[in-house]
């Protein structure tokens, strides 16, 4: 196989990756691309200012690779690496199950093993690029304030991305062999969601248990952790030292990551084609089984049928499970803080309220998009012998029902400790979830559920309105839980005005 053929296929993978990323970030018309690019530029500038605020303070005393610095850098690196590993697992799983070019690759005159090796290398390159982008604001500020030597940190970040991709490919291939193609698709997505949130939740849990403070950086720089950390000469600090520009550590980390990726490619690439064929055959078999499946007909109210339909579609789709599970997992620190503050009164519980309200609003927004805009059979639903208002009502009930199930256990425990705080939290959750659902109804546009990752491209106004709505309702609920009702009412009124403005800008309002 010629090098030119491999290079052509590599360029093809890069074009597909760029097209996918461009659709997620700037999808739509030229106007939307300009607006999206402007918003990203503003966010990029904001992150640089935020990085300057704490990097400049750290440079006043000098960045010395002592234990406190090593624990902080290692903790931040692990947090980012877990996110990279989560995204890499999802990319590998999609390469098994969701890529539609398998027939084209297998029918080409080029060896499938080499092509899949290039595809795995592409996943590693994507993970490395994401790692460098996450740290770009901090490194840029360090370069400006302390010299260009900090550019070497990009090599360490690239090595961490390669390491995440190698672990993701090896883990997914091992799951495929152990569990088979049917279970791997669901298990891998659940693993990706858990890995993405695990370290952040663990750090937050440690902060809550040790210091009664949900701050993650607090526990990473605490005397408690530094006193229990290994010595500065330990190999545990190799990635942190590489990020801090130590040449020997950087060389070891980069060579080890490349060697691990090469070993994984050598082991996995030869069987990648057969595994992809098995995964595709499983998907087709599942579809045929669903068509052949027969159930006993029972007369039930149409609204109940629609609610159950939404719940069944969410439960059986592994791609959607991974997206919603991540949001639900972030409720665990709130539950832990509740357990930690048990018996300490309403003041200790007040910190839970904004966390619950914001998480519920974000969860409701994602589920509402699936139910309202992500309908895969809109013509069938619209032609059903049921009023359109009943259809919308059933979808809203399905969304709010899932949110209610997720937060109900925490609300019940809070009500035992403080009924007033529980009522404030329940009210804030209901209003935030209803607001996010209403925004999705105002800006609904038909799409497929498989485009869940790109739902933010349907309307930038809806995306930011949903985020700001959750934040404002969380602030209002936090003030109300602390008894500061005038500020709570003012914040709630501000959010109401914002929602009225968003409603006026919605396509359905402007059309009328």
N, C-alpha and C positions, 0 to 999 in steps of 0.2 A: 504494500500500500504506500503510495507516494506521500511525501510531506505536504505537497500542494493540496491533495484531497483532504487531509486532516485539517489543514489551515482553512480551507473553504468551509468545512463543517463547523469549525470553531467560530468562524465569522457568522455563520448561520445561527448558531446558538446565541451569540452576542446580540445579533439583531432581534431575535425573539425575546431575549431578556430585556433589552432596551424598550421594545414595543410594549411589553407587559408593564414595565415600570412606568413608562410614559403614560399608558392608559390609566394606571392607578393614580398618578400624581397630577396629570394634566389632561385627562381624558375629556373629549368633547370638542366643541368648536374652537376656533382661533381665539375668540373672546375669553372662553373659559381657560384656555391655556395661558393667556396673558395674565388673567386674574390669579390663576393658580401659581404661576411663576412669581408674581409679585408678592403673594402671601408667603411663599416659601422663602423668598429673599428677606422679607421682614422678620420671619421667624429665625432665619439663619443669623441675622444681625442681632436679634434679641438674645439668642443663645451665646453669641460671642460676648455680649455685654455681661450676661450672667456668669460666663466663665471668667471674665476679667475681674469680677467682684471678689471671687475667692482665690483665683490664681495669684493676683497681685498681692493679696494678704499673705499667702504662703511664701511668696518670693522675698518678702521683707526680711524674714528670718533665714532664708535660704532653704532649698529643698535638699535635705540630707537623708540618705537611705537608712534611717534608724528604724527601730521596730514599729514605732507609731506610724511612720510614713508607709512602711511596707505593709502593715495590716490594712491601712486605708486604701492603698493602691490595689492590693490583692482583692479586697472586698468589692471595690468598684469593678475590677476586671472580671471577677466571677459573676457579678450581676449582669454585666454586658454579655459575657460568654454564654450564660444560660439563655438569654434572648436569642443569641446567634444560633445556639444548638437547637432551640425550638423551631426557628425558621428553617434551618437546614433539614431537620427531620420532615417538616411539612413539604419542602421542595423535593426531597427524595421520594416521599410517598406519592406525590403528584407525578413524579417521573415514572413510577410503577403503574399508577392507576389512571391518571388523567390526561396524559399526553396522547394526542391523536395521530401521531406520525409513526407509529410502530410498524405498520405495513410498509411504509415508504423506506424505512431504515432496513428492514429485513429483506426487502426486494432489491436493494441497491447492490452493486458489485463490490462494495467495500466491506471488509470484515466488521460484523456487528460488535465484536469485542472492542475494537479500536474506537468505534463511534461512541459506544457507551462509556469508554474511558474518558473521551473528550467531554461527554456530558457530565460525568462526575467531577472532572476538573473545572467545568463551568460552574457547578454548584459551589465548589470551594472558592472560586474567584468571586462569586457573588457574596458569599459569607465574608470574605476578606474585605471587599469593598464596603459592605455594611458596617463592619467593625471600624474601618477608618473613618467613615462618615459620622459615626456616633461620637467619636473623640475629636473630630476636626476642630470644633470651637476651642477646646482646651489646648490642643497642640498649637493652633494658630496663635493664641495669646502667649503661650510659652515661647514660641519662636520670636515674636515681636519683642517681648520683654527680656528674654534671657538668651537669645541667640539661635541660629539655625540648626544647632546640634540636636534640638528636640525633634527634628524631622525624622530621625532614626526611630522614633517611637512608632511611626507608621509601619515599619517593618515588623515590629513586635505585634502590633495589632493585626497585620496581615497573617502572621503565624498563628495567632489565636483563631482567626477565621478559618484557616486551613485545618487546624486541629478540630474545630467544631464540625466542619464538613466531613472529615474522616470518621469521627465518632458517630455522626448521624448516619452515614452510609453503612458503617459496620453494624450499628444497632438495628437499623431497618432490615438489613439483609439477614441478621440473626433472628429477628422476630419472624421474618418470612419463612425461614426454615423450621423454626420451632412451632409456630402457631398456624402456618399455612396462609394462603392468600386471603381467605375470608376474614379471619380475625385480625390479621395484621393491619388492614386498612383502618379499622376502628381503634385498635390498641395503639397504633403509632400516632394517631391524631390526639388521643387522650394523653399519651406520654409527652407529646410536643407541648400541649397546654400545661401539663403539670411541671415540666422542666422549665418552661418559660416563666412561670410564677413562683417556682419552688424556692429559689435562693432569696428573692425579694421578700417572700413571706417569712422565710426562716430568719432573716436579719431583723425584720420588723418584730417577729415573735420574740427573738432574743432581747431586743430593746424593751419590749413591753414587760417581759418577765424579770429582767434584771434592773431596769431603771424606771419602770412605769412611764415610759416615754416612747411613742411610736416612731421616733427618728431613727433612720438607718445609719446615718453617718455618726450619730452619737455613740452607738455601740461599737462601730469600727475603730474609733479613736479613744475608746474608754480605757482607763487604767486596768479594769478587770480583764479585758481581752489581751492587752499588751503584756500583762504579767503572766498570762498563761500561754502566750505564743511561743513558738520555737525560737531558737537563737537566730541572729541575723545571718549566720553562715549556712543555715538549713537550705536544702534544695527546694523546700516549699516556696521560698521567695523568688525562685528563678524567673517566673513571668513578670513579677513586679520589678525586679532588677532590670529585666530586658526593657520594660516600659520606661524605666528611669535612665536608659541609655548606657547600661553597662555592656561593653562590647562582647565579653565572653558569654554572658547570659543570653544576649541577643542571638549570637551565633548558634548556641546550643538549642535554643527554643525554635529557631527557624529551621535548622537541619532536622531536628526531631519531628517537627510538624510535617515537613516534606517527606521524610522517610515513612511516617505513619500513613500519610495519604497514598504514597506509592504502594505500600504493602496492601492497603485496603483495595486500591484499584486492581492490583494483580490478583487478589483473591475474589473480588466481587464481580468485576467486569465480565469474565467469561460466562458467568451464570446469570448476568443481568437480563439478557434477552429472554431466556426461558422463564425467568421469574416474571418479567413484564407480560409475556404471553399468558402465563397462568393467571396473573392478576386480571388481565382483560377478559379471559375466558370465564373467570369467576363473576365479573360484573355482568357479562351477558347471561350467564346461568341464573344469577339472582333476578335479573329482569324477566327472564322466561318463567322462573318460578313464581314471581309475583303475578304474572299474567295468568298462569294456570291455577293460582290459588283461588279457592272458592270458600265463601263464608255464608253462613245461614243469614238470610235476610230478616231483619227485625225492624219494625216501624219505630222510628225515633224522631224527635223534634229536629227540624233542619239546623237550628242553631247549635244543638249538641253535636250533630254530625260534623259541622264546620269546625267547631272547637277541637274535636278529636282528630280531625284531619290535620290541623296545624300541629298538634302535639305529636302525631305519628310521623309526619314528615321531618320534624326536628329530631326525633329520637332515632330515626333510622339513617340519617345523613351524617356520616362521620366528619365531613368537612365542617359542618355547622356546629357539631358537638364541640370541636376543638376551639372554635371562636367564642362560643357562649360559656364554655367551661372556664376559660381564662378569667372572664369577668366575675363568675360566681366564686372562684377560688380566692379572689381578693377580698371577699367578705370574711375569710377565716381570721385575719388579724383583728377585725372588729369583734368577732366572737371571743377571741382570746382576751382582748382587752376587757370585754364584758365579764368574763370569768375572773380575771385578775382584780377587777374593781368590785366584785360581788360584796355587798354589805357596806360599801364606802359612801353610799348616798348618791343623790341625783347629780351632784357636781362632777363626780367621776364618770357618770354615764353620758354627760353632755357631749363629750368628745366623740362618742359613737354616732351621734345623730347625723352630722354632715357626711360621715363616711358611708353610712347606709343610704342616705338620700342620693348622693352622687352616683354610687354604684348602681342603685336601682334605676336611676334615670338613663345611664349609659346602657344597661342591660335591656331596658324596655325599648330604647331606640333601635338597637340591633334586631331585636325580635320583631318589632313593628315593621321594619323594612322587609323582613322575610315574609311576614304575613300579608302586608299590603302591596308592596312593589314586587316582591320576589315570588309572585304567584306563577307557577309553571303551567297552569291550565286556566287562564283567565276567561277564555270563551266558554268553557264548560261551566264555570261558576256563575258567570253572568247570565247564561241561558237557563239556569236552574229555576224551578218554580218557587222562588223565594224573593222577597223584596230586597233591593240593593241595600236599604238601611239595615236590614237584619243580617246581611252578609258582613257589612262593616262592623256591626255590633258584635257579632260572633268572633271576628278576628281580634277585636280589641279585648274581649273577654279572655281569649286564649293567651294573649300577650300578658295582660295583667295577672292572669292566673299563675303563670310561670314565675313572674316576679314575686307574687305573694307567697308562693311555695318556698322560694329561695330565702326570703327574709323572715317568714313567719316564726321559725324557732327562736331567732334572736329577739324579736318583738315580744314574744311570750315571756321570755326570761326578764327582759327590761320591765315589763308590766308588773312583775312580781316585786321588783325593787322600787320602781317609781312609776305609778300609773300615768302621771302627767307627762313624764319624759317619753313614755311609750306612745301616748296619744300624739305628741308632737312628732315623733319619729314616723309613726304610721301615716299621719297626715302629710308630712313632707314626702314620704315615699310615694304615696298615692298621687300627689300633685305632680311630682317630678316625672313619674312614669306616664301619667296621663298627658303631660306637656310634650314629652318626647314622642309619644304615640301620635298626638295631634299634629306635630310638625311633619312626621312621615306621611300622614294623611293629606296634609296641604300640598306637599311636594312629591306626591307619589308619581312614579313613572315606571312603566312596565319593564321588567328585567327578569333574568333567570336567577334562581337561588345560587347557582354556581358562581355568580358574579358578586357574591357577598363581600369579597375583599375590595371590590371597586365601587361599593355603594356610595362612598363619599363623593365620587365624581358626578353623580346624578345632579347634585345641587350643592354648590359651596355654601349658599345661604343656609340651607337646611343643616349642613354639617356643623357650621359654627353656631347656629341657633340652638341646636341640640346640646352642644357642649356648654355654651353659656347659660342655657336654661338649667341644666343640672347643677352648675356651679352656683348660680344665684339662689336656687331653691335650697341647696345645701347650706348656704350662708344664712338664709332666712330661718331655716330650721335650727341652725346652731344658736342663733341669737334668741330664738323662742325658747329653746331648751334651757338657756341660761337665765331666762326671765327678762331679757332686754326686749320687751315687746315693741316699743316705738321703732327701734332700728329694724326689728324683724318685719314689721308691717311695711316700713319704707322699702326694704329690700324686696319683699314680695310684690309690692306695687311696681317697683322698677322692672321686675321680671315680667309682670303682667303687661306693662307697656311694651316691653321688647317683643313679647309674643303677639301682641296686637299689630305691631309693625311688621313682624315676620308674616303674619296672616295676610296683611295688605299686599305684601310683595309676592305672595304665592301665585303660581300660574293660574289656579282656579279663581282667585279673587280678581286678578288682572283681566282674565278672560271675560268676566261678567261686567 
